[in-house]
Amino acid sequence: MSISHRNRTVLRLALATTLGLAMAACTTIDGGSAATASTSSIPGASFDHETWDGYLGGGDSSQYSGLSQINRSNVNQLEIAWEFPTGEGAPPLFNPVVAGGRMYVINGAGQLVALNPATGEQIWESSLEGRIGVRGINYWTDGAGDERLMVLNNGLLRAVNAATGEVISSFGTDGGVDLRDALADDVTPPGGPLQTNNPGRIYNDTIIMSLPAGAYDYASAPADIQAYDVRTGALKWVFHTIPREGEYGYETWPANDHELVGGGHNWSESTVDTELGIVFIPTGTARYDFFGGNREGDNLFTDSLVALDAETGERIWHFQTVHHDLWDFDLPVAPKLMTITRDGEEIPIVIQATKWGYLFVFDRRDGTPIWPIVETPVPQSDVPGEVASPTQPIPSWPEPFMRTEFTVDDINPYLPEADQEALRERFETWRVGGPFMPPSIQGTIGFPGHNGGANWGNVAVDPVNQRLFVVSRELPLGLRIQADPRPAALEAMPNAEGEDLPYRWPVDFMLQSNGMVAIKPPFSNLTAYDMNTGEQIWDIPNGEILTLEEQGITGVGAQTPRSGPVATAGGLLFVNTASDRAFRARDADTGEILWEHRFDAGTEGVPAVYEVDGRQYITVPVGGVGHFLGGLGLPEPGPSRYVTFALPEGGE
C-alpha cells in the first residue's frame, strides 16, 4: 500500500469531521505534575532568544535568535569577521555556544576550545582524554562565579570549568560519573563506555542525559534517561525507556528475556520547557532495528515523544509515532515549542518532525493532538516470525514536508543509463510502497529511508511569527534482510523461541555509480509552515550540487544535507548546505535568497547567532566533504574551521 498525496487529502477530509481529536485518547497521560505556565502571559514568552548559551540556542531548541541588527535590508553587506582553524582531524559539526564572555567549540583533535567570540582568539584548550560529543554542549552558571560546561567524555559525565577548561574534580567520583552505574542491577552493563553525541539538557540545577543503546544488535542495554545534580553529580532520577516490570508499558514487550531488550534511545536531541517544567524526549527504535519477531507488541516507549517532569522524571504524557518499528524510524530531531492561536485561544504546542516526512503536533501541556492523527492500515510483513503492527498513526495535517513515495517514474535522470536500468529491474521484483512498507527477504525499496526526512539540527522555528522551517533529506533505502542461522547469532537474540531466527540487514543507501541518490530531484526541500493553520507558506529546493551546477543544472536541492537552519528576528533564515558548499540567508517570508557565501569545503551542523558589545555575529562550522557525498567527485575540501560573519564595523 502507498499513501499518496491525493489519498492523504481524501483520508483527512473523510475522517477529520468524525474523528475530531479522537486520537487524544491514544496520547496517554499519567498523573505526573508539572509547573503551570502563568495565565497572565503567553506561554513561552520568558524563553531566552537573545543568547546562544546551549546547543541549538538553548534548552528550548528553537534555533531562533531574537537579534535583528542583521536583517533583510543589510544582510547583503555581511563579511567575514574572523576564522578559527580547527586543525587536523574530523571536520566540525559542533554548534558553537556563547556564554560567560566566551565561545565554546571543538577542534579537530576532539578537544573543547574557548574563544573570544568577537575575535576568534583562543582562550583555552581542554585536555580531555577520549571522545566527547561532536554536536554541541550546554552551559550552566549559578550567577555567582561558578560556570560549568556539562560534557559526556568517553562515557563519563563531567563538569568542566568554563573559565579554564579544567575538569572539576569535586563532580562525581574524581571528576566524572559513569552513566552505566545507574542501570538496573539485572542489566548487564556494556563493556565499553556509553558515549553519545546528544549533549543532554540542563533544567535549573539538573543535567538530563539520554543513554545510547549500548550495542547495535538484538541484545543491548536499555537507553534510560538519567538526571544528575549539576554541582555534585548525584543521581536525581531515572526514566526507563524500556519499562520495567510493574511500570506502564511493560506489557507491550514479551516478558521473556525482558532485561536483555534494548534500544528506545534518544540519540538525537531533546528540549526543555522551562515554564512548564517539562523535558520532551524523542526516542528511537528497539533493537534489532529491522526485525522484531522476538519483540511482538507495540514496544513502548520506543519511537515516542515522551513528556517528563524535569524535576522528578515522572511521565506526564507520551505519544508513540511508530508501533513495533521495523524501519529504524527513530525520532531524529529536537521537539520544537511555540504558542499558536486557534479560535481565539492561545495554545502552547510541541512539534515533532520525523524521518518519514510528517509533523506531529500536540498541546504540550497534556499531549492532545492539535489535528487528528489517524491510525491507518499499513502493509504487513512477509518475513517468517514477524508480526508487524496492522496500523500506524498518520497525521491528517499538516501535509508532509517531502515526498513519501518512490516509484519507477521517480528514478534520477542524472544517473548513467546502466544505473537507471538496474533500478527499473529492481522495481519489478522488490516490494515498493510508502514509508511503512516492511523490510522483506525479496527486498523492499524503502522511502523515505532511515537516513531520510528530517535529521538532527534540521528544524528551526520562529516562535514570534509561529513559523516552522524544516530541511528534508530525500534518500531511498534498500531493505533486504536475510536470516542469520549461526548459533552465536541465535544465542544473542533475546526471546528467541522454536524456529525463530535473527534477521539482519546489509546497509544499502542505493547510492549510484556517480555518487548520486536513486531518486530524482528535488534531493532536498526547505519548507516553511504557518503553525496557526498548519498550511505550508512555501516549499523550495534547498541548495545545489556542485557537479551538476558545472553542467548548468540548478534548482535540484542539495544531496543529503545536514543543514542547521536558524531563523532570526531580522526576518532571515540562515541555511548551510554541503554539496554546494554554500551558506545562504533567505527571506523568511518567501524563501528568496538575499545573500550567499561559498566555501571551499562542506558546511554541516547548526550555526550560532549572538551579540558582543552591540555587534551581531553568526558563526558556522566548515570542513570536509559532507554526508553521503564522497562519490560525487567534489573538489578536495579546504581546511576545517569556524567562520564568523558580521556587518562592517560602524555600519548597519
C-alpha positions, 0 to 999 in steps of 0.5 A: 500500500502507498499513501499518496498525496491525493489519498492523504487529502481524501483520508483527512477530509473523510475522517477529520469531521468524525474523528475530531481529536479522537486520537487524544485518547491514544496520547496517554497521560499519567498523573505526573505534575508539572509547573503551570505556565502563568495565565497572565502571559503567553506561554513561552514568552520568558524563553531566552532568544537573545543568547546562544548559551546551549546547543541549538540556542538553548534548552528550548531548541528553537534555533531562533535568535531574537537579534535583528541588527542583521536583517533583510535590508543589510544582510547583503553587506555581511563579511567575514569577521574572523576564522578559527582553524580547527586543525587536523582531524574530523571536520566540525559539526559542533554548534558553537555556544556563547556564554560567560564572555566566551565561545565554546567549540571543538577542534579537530583533535576532539578537544573543547576550545574557548574563544573570544567570540568577537575575535576568534582568539583562543582562550583555552584548550581542554585536555580531555582524554577520549571522545566527547560529543561532536554536536554541541554542549550546554552551559550552566552558571549559578550567577555567582562565579561558578560556570560549568560546561556539562560534557559526556567524555568517553562515557563519563559525565563531567563538569568542566570549568568554563573559565579554564577548561579544567575538569572539576574534580569535586563532580562525581567520583574524581571528576566524572560519573559513569552513566552505566552505574545507574542501570538496573542491577539485572542489566548487564552493563556494556563493556565499553563506555556509553558515549553519545553525541546528544549533549543532554539538557540542563533544567535549573540545577539538573543535567538530563542525559539520554543513554545510547543503546549500548550495542547495535544488535538484538541484545543491548542495554536499555537507553534510560534517561538519567538526571544528575545534580549539576554541582555534585553529580548525584543521581536525581532520577531515572526514566526507563525507556524500556519499562520495567516490570510493574511500570506502564508499558511493560506489557507491550514487550514479551516478558521473556528475556525482558532485561536483555531488550534494548534500544528506545534511545534518544540519540538525537536531541531533546528540549526543555520547557522551562515554564512548564517544567517539562523535558520532551524526549524523542526516542528511537527504535528497539533493537534489532532495528529491522526485525522484531519477531522476538519483540511482538507488541507495540514496544513502548516507549520506543519511537515516542515523544515522551513528556517528563517532569524535569524535576522528578522524571515522572511521565506526564504524557507520551505519544508513540509515532511508530508501533513495533518499528521495523524501519529504524524510524527513530525520532531524529530531531529536537521537539520544537515549542511555540504558542499558536492561536486557534479560535481565539485561544492561545495554545502552547504546542510541541512539534515533532518532525520525523524521518518519514516526512510528517509533523506531529503536533500536540498541546504540550501541556497534556499531549492532545493532538492539535489535528487528528492523527489517524491510525491507518492500515499499513502493509504487513510483513512477509518475513517468517516470525514477524508480526508487524503492527496492522496500523500506524498513526498518520497525521491528517495535517499538516501535509508532509514536508517531502515526498513519501513515495518512490516509484519507477517514474521517480528514478534520477535522470542524472544517473548513467543509463546502466544505473537507471536500468538496474533500478527499473529491474529492481522495481519489478521484483522488490516490494515498493510502497510508502514509508511503512512498507516492511523490510522483506527477504525479496527486498523492499525499496524503502522511502523515505529511508532511515537516513531520510526526512528530517535529521538532527539540527534540521528544524528551526522555528520562529516562535514570534511569527509561529513559523516552522522551517524544516530541511528534508533529506530525500534518500531511498533505502534498500531493505533486504534482510536475510536470516542469520542461522549461526548459533552465536547469532541465535544465542544473542537474540533475546526471546528467541523461541522454536524456529525463530531466527535473527534477521539482519540487514546489509546497509544499502543507501542505493547510492549510484555509480556517480555518487548520486541518490536513486531518486530524482530531484528535488534531493532536498526541500526547505519548507516553511509552515504557518503553525496557526493553520498548519498550511505550508507558506512555501516549499523550495529546493534547498541548495545545489550540487556542485557537479551538476551546477558545472553542467548548468543544472540548478534548482535540484536541492542539495544531496543529503544535507545536514543543514542547521537552519536558524531563523532570526528576528531580522526576518532571515533564515540562515541555511548551510548546505554541503554539496554546494558548499554554500551558506545562504540567508533567505527571506523568511517570508518567501524563501528568496535568497538575499545573500550567499557565501561559498566555501571551499569545503562542506558546511554541516551542523547548526550555526550560532547567532549572538551579540558582543558589545552591540555587534551581531555575529553568526558563526558556522562550522566548515570542513570536509566533504559532507554526508553521503557525498564522497562519490560525487567527485567534489573538489578536495575540501579546504581546511576545517574551521569556524567562520564568523560573519558580521556587518562592517564595523560602524555600519548597519 
